[in-house]
Amino acid sequence: MLLAIDIGNTNIVLGLFRDEHLVLQWRLSADTSRSVDEYRAILQTLATAAGLDLPAQTRALVLASVVPPLTTTFAALARQWLRIEPLIVHVGLRLGLNVRVREPARVGVDRLVNAVAGKTLYGSPCITLDLGTATKFDVVDARGDFIGGAIAPGLQTATEALVSRTALLPRIDFAAPPSPIGEDTVRAMQAGIVLGYLSLVEGLASRIRARLGSETVPLIATGGLAPLIVPHTRVIDIHDPDLTLKGLRIVHGLNAPSPPSDSQPPRNL
């Protein structure tokens, strides 16, 4: 099987693919203080609970990370525990699209992976929207090239900043209020945060589509906070919670010397 790992600033998402099928996934907190051995113990426990022997059944590993210390940790885990050389995503790999921005090397690899998945699975042009620690729009044009996007603080990130910098504002549940006019502090905050982010998503989607010259460019949403936003707007055409993992599988397929086949006998380590 192929183990795909998406390391973000808040979470680490791991997915196991049997050929093209995502058969299992796990979500961990992104903790740079954990050692290789600690992550190995966590994954060993999760794998055992799922009836898996990861060292024997994992034939390849692809990794996209925006947290350099965790890139090092998981690369070491792959080499030391799984006995696999990881494919670490970077802009120099074959991606199936051209990266036409001013500083390609500074584009987050998670953004590139989402763009690859969007183009491959849903066609060009397309817009991907990753709702997580940051809110990220990424754009593939009609030629199939990645041309950039827009980045804003994530809904939870902005809320934590607001609460931490004010003496009296409380922490709130992220829920859409019944009205944009809050009748108390909590609902006023929900209106400003949840409905405000809906307006951000809708406004940027409209502007990006206008720039691309078409109001029908598909917008594909993913990320941990997507379920909060998707039900309340019509500008999002597709909700694909596994978009990034699928993109990692696609990038691996474009760069692996030979695709991992689950029909091969297990390796003896």
Secondary structure, 3 states (H helix, E strand, C coil): CEEEEEECCCEEEEEEEECCEEEEEEEEECCCCCCHHHHHHHHHHHHHHCCCCHHHHCCEEEEEECCHHHHHHHHHHHHHHHCCCCEECCCCCCCCCCECCCCHHHCCHHHHHHHHHHHHHHCCCEEEEEECCEEEEEEECCCCCEEEEEEEECHHHHHHHHHHCCCCCCCCCCCCCCCCCCCCHHHHHHHHHHHHHHHHHHHHHHHHHHHHCCCCCCEEEECCCHHHHHHHCCCCCEECCCHHHHHHHHHHHHHCCCCCCCCCCCCCC
